[in-house]
């Protein structure tokens, strides 16, 4: 879903909320969508991509899915997106199991186009504490270069009324 945000103190921008399916064919549809989006204004795609980019983005006894990581990275490069600087938790998902059965992964993130980075060079994402979910919410703060006194925060949870 694309959402165009217009505010008084910052230029308009597009937000795409992402939920990557658990299966490879479903994620391929998302990767194709991202590559074909061709957004020419500031654009952030954020949410649960259900895939890691690197082996270091997971702690699990199962071997990493190298083909899935390659497909994800190719989609990011093909869509001309890059990772928004992120603070907070490195791992954004856990299966909430105990002991050796616990798994952590970085499934949630914010990806931005080059227009976003030129318009909002000080923006960043914050992977906050998970509360009711097994995922950390990703909050994107937009800090415009001319120093608007307020910060706009876009949260999936806020838009969903959680």
ZAMARGU-4260 file (C-alpha; in steps of 0.2 Angstrom, whole numbers, plus 5000, padded with zeros to 4 digits):
<rodrens>
0) 5000/5000/5000 | 5007/5017/4995 | 5002/5032/5006 | 5006/5050/5001 | 5010/5061/5016
5) 5008/5080/5014 | 5012/5092/5028 | 5015/5110/5031 | 5033/5110/5036 | 5041/5096/5025
10) 5039/5091/5007 | 5027/5078/5002 | 5033/5060/5002 | 5027/5042/4999 | 5026/5028/5012
15) 5024/5010/5006 | 5019/4998/5020 | 5027/4981/5018 | 5022/4964/5023 | 5033/4951/5015
20) 5025/4934/5014 | 5033/4919/5022 | 5035/4909/5006 | 5047/4913/4992 | 5034/4915/4978
25) 5025/4928/4988 | 5040/4938/4992 | 5045/4937/4974 | 5029/4947/4970 | 5034/4960/4983
30) 5052/4961/4976 | 5044/4963/4958 | 5033/4977/4965 | 5047/4986/4973 | 5058/4985/4957
35) 5043/4992/4946 | 5037/5006/4958 | 5048/5019/4950 | 5043/5033/4963 | 5051/5050/4958
40) 5047/5059/4975 | 5055/5055/4992 | 5050/5037/4996 | 5051/5025/5011 | 5046/5007/5011
45) 5045/5000/5028 | 5038/4985/5038 | 5041/4967/5039 | 5050/4960/5024 | 5051/4943/5031
50) 5068/4940/5025 | 5086/4945/5031 | 5099/4953/5020 | 5114/4945/5028 | 5119/4930/5038
55) 5123/4942/5053 | 5105/4948/5054 | 5100/4932/5062 | 5103/4921/5077 | 5096/4904/5073
60) 5102/4886/5073 | 5095/4884/5055 | 5106/4888/5041 | 5103/4904/5032 | 5093/4904/5016
65) 5106/4911/5004 | 5094/4911/4989 | 5081/4921/4998 | 5095/4934/5004 | 5101/4936/4986
70) 5083/4939/4979 | 5080/4952/4993 | 5097/4961/4990 | 5094/4960/4971 | 5077/4968/4973
75) 5084/4982/4984 | 5097/4986/4971 | 5085/4984/4957 | 5073/4996/4965 | 5087/5008/4969
80) 5084/5008/4987 | 5095/5009/5002 | 5094/5005/5020 | 5089/5020/5031 | 5101/5023/5046
85) 5093/5013/5060 | 5095/5015/5079 | 5088/5004/5092 | 5087/4985/5091 | 5098/4975/5079
90) 5086/4961/5078 | 5068/4966/5075 | 5059/4949/5077 | 5060/4935/5089 | 5050/4918/5090
95) 5049/4922/5109 | 5054/4904/5113 | 5065/4900/5129 | 5083/4895/5130 | 5091/4887/5115
100) 5075/4887/5105 | 5075/4906/5104 | 5078/4914/5087 | 5081/4932/5083 | 5081/4940/5065
105) 5081/4957/5057 | 5065/4956/5047 | 5059/4974/5049 | 5067/4989/5041 | 5065/5005/5032
110) 5072/5007/5014 | 5073/5023/5005 | 5076/5030/4988 | 5090/5043/4984 | 5077/5057/4983
115) 5072/5053/5001 | 5090/5054/5006 | 5093/5071/4997 | 5077/5079/5004 | 5079/5071/5022
120) 5097/5068/5025 | 5095/5068/5044 | 5081/5056/5044 | 5083/5039/5053 | 5073/5023/5058
125) 5071/5018/5076 | 5068/4999/5079 | 5059/5001/5096 | 5055/4988/5110 | 5042/4975/5105
130) 5027/4975/5116 | 5012/4965/5111 | 5020/4959/5095 | 5034/4948/5091 | 5041/4962/5080
135) 5049/4978/5085 | 5040/4993/5078 | 5050/5003/5065 | 5048/5022/5068 | 5054/5034/5054
140) 5059/5051/5060 | 5059/5065/5046 | 5071/5079/5050 | 5071/5091/5036 | 5087/5100/5032
145) 5080/5118/5035 | 5077/5113/5054 | 5058/5113/5056 | 5056/5113/5075 | 5045/5097/5075
150) 5049/5079/5070 | 5036/5069/5060 | 5036/5051/5065 | 5027/5038/5054 | 5023/5022/5063
155) 5014/5007/5056 | 5006/5005/5073 | 4999/5022/5074 | 4991/5021/5056 | 4983/5005/5061
160) 4976/5012/5077 | 4986/5001/5089
</rodrens>
